[in-house]
């Protein structure tokens, strides 16, 4: 009976140790994710300000801007920028391409990020 109790206690202690180690590792991963989120949040704020400046310079002060991003497991982000304004819907494709080129100049320089624009 004593050997059985000792075995059960040993297994329980091993399980507690495993869960503690797992919690520590998971916590470190969350801290890294939080740092990355703060890093990208500051870049996105600056990008939104530059984007507004470009749009204002083109006479699109009240343009609706919606930015969505998708992250994959390799810490890269794909941004989709949706722009809505009455004048945008009347632009020719050449004008939209020129605007897109101007907007791409405002993108932040992070090799792991890509941008797509939906103008209309």
Backbone as CSV, one residue per row, in Angstrom:
resi,resn,N_x,N_y,N_z,CA_x,CA_y,CA_z,C_x,C_y,C_z
1,UNK,0.806,-1.185,0.000,0.000,0.000,0.000,0.860,1.263,0.000
2,UNK,1.967,1.221,0.768,2.852,2.386,0.822,3.495,2.677,-0.522
3,UNK,3.884,1.659,-1.230,4.514,1.837,-2.532,3.556,2.461,-3.547
4,UNK,2.302,2.068,-3.435,1.285,2.605,-4.343,1.051,4.094,-4.057
5,UNK,0.950,4.489,-2.807,0.776,5.890,-2.421,1.970,6.714,-2.884
6,UNK,3.157,6.188,-2.679,4.363,6.886,-3.121,4.338,7.093,-4.646
7,UNK,3.940,6.100,-5.381,3.872,6.195,-6.844,2.863,7.235,-7.295
8,UNK,1.707,7.269,-6.667,0.669,8.248,-7.016,1.149,9.659,-6.706
9,UNK,1.765,9.854,-5.534,2.292,11.174,-5.179,3.391,11.614,-6.142
10,UNK,4.235,10.687,-6.554,5.304,11.013,-7.495,4.724,11.469,-8.832
11,UNK,3.733,10.747,-9.327,3.093,11.118,-10.594,2.436,12.486,-10.475
12,UNK,1.773,12.749,-9.370,1.120,14.040,-9.176,2.138,15.175,-9.136
13,UNK,3.251,14.973,-8.443,4.286,16.007,-8.392,4.891,16.259,-9.770
14,UNK,5.104,15.221,-10.530,5.636,15.381,-11.883,4.656,16.179,-12.740
15,UNK,3.366,15.899,-12.634,2.363,16.646,-13.387,2.339,18.123,-12.996
16,UNK,2.450,18.412,-11.711,2.488,19.803,-11.243,3.700,20.513,-11.826
17,UNK,4.834,19.878,-11.815,6.055,20.473,-12.361,5.900,20.741,-13.861
18,UNK,5.331,19.788,-14.584,5.126,19.959,-16.032,4.204,21.137,-16.295
19,UNK,3.107,21.263,-15.565,2.187,22.375,-15.767,2.838,23.713,-15.421
20,UNK,3.671,23.749,-14.398,4.370,24.989,-14.037,5.336,25.413,-15.135
21,UNK,6.067,24.464,-15.683,7.012,24.770,-16.761,6.244,25.252,-17.990
22,UNK,5.159,24.591,-18.319,4.360,24.986,-19.474,3.825,26.398,-19.289
23,UNK,3.347,26.732,-18.099,2.842,28.073,-17.819,3.910,29.137,-17.992
24,UNK,5.121,28.845,-17.566,6.221,29.790,-17.718,6.546,30.020,-19.188
25,UNK,6.603,28.963,-19.955,6.898,29.083,-21.386,5.795,29.845,-22.091
26,UNK,4.541,29.550,-21.784,3.414,30.242,-22.409,3.423,31.719,-22.050
27,UNK,3.792,32.041,-20.823,3.850,33.431,-20.388,4.894,34.202,-21.182
28,UNK,6.036,33.603,-21.425,7.079,34.265,-22.209,6.621,34.506,-23.629
29,UNK,5.883,33.564,-24.202,5.350,33.738,-25.549,4.355,34.879,-25.612
30,UNK,3.533,35.008,-24.581,2.560,36.096,-24.539,3.248,37.448,-24.423
31,UNK,4.322,37.517,-23.660,5.070,38.766,-23.523,5.640,39.197,-24.870
32,UNK,6.164,38.254,-25.645,6.706,38.570,-26.963,5.592,39.045,-27.891
33,UNK,4.446,38.390,-27.841,3.301,38.812,-28.656,2.865,40.222,-28.284
34,UNK,2.863,40.510,-26.994,2.461,41.840,-26.541,3.455,42.902,-27.022
35,UNK,4.747,42.596,-26.968,5.757,43.532,-27.478,5.560,43.773,-28.963
36,UNK,5.314,42.706,-29.724,5.081,42.858,-31.163,3.842,43.704,-31.433
37,UNK,2.785,43.479,-30.668,1.562,44.261,-30.865,1.796,45.737,-30.590
38,UNK,2.559,46.066,-29.557,2.870,47.466,-29.270,3.732,48.066,-30.384
39,UNK,4.683,47.296,-30.882,5.554,47.755,-31.961,4.721,48.088,-33.205
40,UNK,3.869,47.161,-33.606,3.056,47.388,-34.803,2.013,48.476,-34.580
41,UNK,1.489,48.596,-33.375,0.503,49.639,-33.087,1.111,51.022,-33.282
42,UNK,2.347,51.214,-32.848,2.984,52.520,-33.039,3.263,52.783,-34.513
43,UNK,3.694,51.758,-35.250,3.905,51.921,-36.688,2.587,52.239,-37.403
44,UNK,1.528,51.590,-36.993,0.225,51.806,-37.622,-0.305,53.210,-37.346
45,UNK,-0.068,53.752,-36.150,-0.480,55.130,-35.845,0.236,56.117,-36.762
46,UNK,1.536,55.939,-36.902,2.303,56.819,-37.782,1.835,56.681,-39.233
47,UNK,1.574,55.449,-39.646,1.122,55.196,-41.006,-0.222,55.866,-41.268
48,UNK,-1.130,55.773,-40.311,-2.449,56.391,-40.473,-2.313,57.903,-40.612
49,UNK,-1.414,58.530,-39.846,-1.193,59.969,-39.951,-0.634,60.338,-41.322
50,UNK,0.348,59.565,-41.804,0.908,59.832,-43.134,-0.152,59.626,-44.211
51,UNK,-0.965,58.609,-44.042,-2.032,58.322,-44.989,-3.006,59.491,-45.056
52,UNK,-3.374,60.021,-43.907,-4.268,61.190,-43.857,-3.642,62.401,-44.549
53,UNK,-2.335,62.605,-44.342,-1.654,63.727,-44.994,-1.710,63.595,-46.516
54,UNK,-1.464,62.396,-47.018,-1.506,62.165,-48.467,-2.918,62.408,-48.994
55,UNK,-3.909,61.887,-48.301,-5.288,62.062,-48.750,-5.720,63.524,-48.683
56,UNK,-5.321,64.218,-47.619,-5.644,65.641,-47.500,-5.015,66.446,-48.627
57,UNK,-3.795,66.096,-49.001,-3.117,66.826,-50.077,-3.798,66.602,-51.427
58,UNK,-4.538,65.524,-51.575,-5.277,65.227,-52.809,-6.722,65.714,-52.747
59,UNK,-7.073,66.459,-51.697,-8.415,66.990,-51.569,-9.431,65.977,-51.073
60,UNK,-8.985,64.961,-50.373,-9.863,63.911,-49.870,-9.887,63.940,-48.338
61,UNK,-10.240,65.119,-47.777,-10.180,65.298,-46.333,-11.124,64.375,-45.572
62,UNK,-12.275,64.102,-46.101,-13.266,63.292,-45.383,-13.312,61.856,-45.904
63,UNK,-12.210,61.383,-46.382,-12.147,60.031,-46.933,-12.240,59.003,-45.803
64,UNK,-13.076,58.011,-46.014,-13.172,56.923,-45.045,-11.992,55.977,-45.207
65,UNK,-11.334,55.680,-44.111,-10.160,54.798,-44.129,-10.400,53.664,-43.145
66,UNK,-10.270,52.446,-43.646,-10.399,51.266,-42.803,-9.184,50.389,-43.079
67,UNK,-8.442,50.084,-42.046,-7.237,49.270,-42.188,-7.452,47.960,-41.450
68,UNK,-7.279,46.878,-42.167,-7.382,45.547,-41.569,-6.075,44.818,-41.797
69,UNK,-5.703,43.992,-40.846,-4.487,43.206,-41.020,-4.730,41.766,-40.609
70,UNK,-3.961,40.909,-41.237,-3.992,39.488,-40.926,-2.555,39.068,-40.674
71,UNK,-2.328,38.405,-39.552,-0.983,37.932,-39.207,-0.929,36.426,-39.385
72,UNK,0.181,35.968,-39.918,0.365,34.520,-39.967,1.341,34.131,-38.857
73,UNK,1.609,32.880,-38.722,2.445,32.396,-37.629,3.887,32.848,-37.697
74,UNK,4.342,33.318,-38.841,5.742,33.691,-39.017,5.980,35.170,-38.735
75,UNK,5.073,35.795,-37.977,5.200,37.200,-37.585,5.186,38.155,-38.765
76,UNK,4.524,37.821,-39.842,4.347,38.768,-40.935,2.886,39.190,-40.954
77,UNK,2.660,40.385,-41.450,1.308,40.925,-41.484,0.974,41.376,-42.899
78,UNK,-0.261,41.102,-43.283,-0.782,41.568,-44.558,-1.859,42.602,-44.255
79,UNK,-1.623,43.829,-44.695,-2.562,44.918,-44.455,-3.414,45.139,-45.696
80,UNK,-4.703,45.357,-45.475,-5.608,45.766,-46.541,-6.185,47.108,-46.130
81,UNK,-5.999,48.105,-46.989,-6.445,49.465,-46.704,-7.624,49.766,-47.620
82,UNK,-8.788,50.004,-47.011,-9.995,50.327,-47.755,-10.211,51.838,-47.691
83,UNK,-10.360,52.475,-48.849,-10.597,53.910,-48.919,-11.954,54.148,-49.567
84,UNK,-12.772,54.974,-48.922,-14.101,55.276,-49.438,-14.322,56.774,-49.485
85,UNK,-14.680,57.259,-50.662,-14.994,58.668,-50.844,-15.729,58.790,-52.166
86,UNK,-16.632,59.723,-52.240,-17.406,59.899,-53.468,-16.501,60.214,-54.656
87,UNK,-15.485,61.020,-54.426,-14.575,61.370,-55.522,-13.754,60.168,-55.988
88,UNK,-13.462,59.243,-55.074,-12.689,58.066,-55.447,-13.465,57.174,-56.415
89,UNK,-14.763,57.072,-56.218,-15.563,56.219,-57.087,-15.653,56.776,-58.506
90,UNK,-15.392,58.081,-58.668,-15.444,58.689,-60.005,-14.072,58.778,-60.667
91,UNK,-13.022,58.372,-59.962,-11.664,58.449,-60.515,-11.456,57.404,-61.602
92,UNK,-10.601,57.741,-62.544,-10.214,56.763,-63.553,-9.236,55.779,-62.926
93,UNK,-9.031,54.691,-63.602,-8.099,53.680,-63.084,-6.679,54.238,-63.006
94,UNK,-6.314,55.097,-63.947,-4.977,55.716,-63.927,-4.803,56.588,-62.695
95,UNK,-5.855,57.360,-62.355,-5.782,58.215,-61.167,-5.708,57.363,-59.892
96,UNK,-6.456,56.266,-59.868,-6.412,55.380,-58.707,-5.033,54.752,-58.553
97,UNK,-4.411,54.393,-59.672,-3.060,53.823,-59.624,-2.063,54.858,-59.116
98,UNK,-2.206,56.103,-59.573,-1.311,57.171,-59.112,-1.497,57.407,-57.613
99,UNK,-2.746,57.388,-57.156,-3.009,57.559,-55.731,-2.414,56.398,-54.930
100,UNK,-2.558,55.204,-55.454,-2.000,54.033,-54.779,-0.485,54.136,-54.667
101,UNK,0.164,54.652,-55.707,1.616,54.849,-55.648,1.988,55.866,-54.574
102,UNK,1.190,56.923,-54.452,1.455,57.926,-53.410,1.259,57.315,-52.020
103,UNK,0.221,56.506,-51.884,-0.058,55.892,-50.593,1.022,54.887,-50.210
104,UNK,1.572,54.210,-51.193,2.617,53.228,-50.884,3.877,53.914,-50.369
105,UNK,4.047,55.184,-50.668,5.170,55.930,-50.121,5.032,56.200,-48.633
106,UNK,3.823,56.070,-48.103,3.583,56.300,-46.687,3.732,55.025,-45.862
107,UNK,3.874,53.886,-46.520,3.967,52.609,-45.816,5.203,52.567,-44.927
108,UNK,5.080,51.878,-43.797,6.243,51.748,-42.930,7.160,50.656,-43.462
109,UNK,8.430,50.865,-43.225,9.453,49.976,-43.783,9.671,48.778,-42.866
110,UNK,8.859,47.779,-43.057,9.011,46.520,-42.336,8.863,45.427,-43.372
111,UNK,9.927,44.681,-43.590,9.929,43.676,-44.645,8.889,42.588,-44.452
112,UNK,8.428,42.408,-43.226,7.459,41.341,-42.968,6.016,41.796,-43.207
113,UNK,5.823,43.036,-43.673,4.478,43.556,-43.902,4.240,43.816,-45.380
114,UNK,3.027,43.537,-45.817,2.640,43.838,-47.192,1.321,44.623,-47.160
115,UNK,1.114,45.460,-48.176,-0.050,46.332,-48.220,-0.808,46.124,-49.515
116,UNK,-2.128,46.131,-49.397,-3.024,46.075,-50.551,-4.034,47.187,-50.360
117,UNK,-4.363,47.898,-51.442,-5.298,49.011,-51.376,-6.552,48.675,-52.154
118,UNK,-7.692,49.002,-51.531,-8.983,48.876,-52.189,-9.556,50.293,-52.234
119,UNK,-9.561,50.874,-53.430,-9.959,52.269,-53.611,-11.313,52.293,-54.307
120,UNK,-12.247,52.958,-53.664,-13.548,53.042,-54.334,-14.615,53.655,-53.520
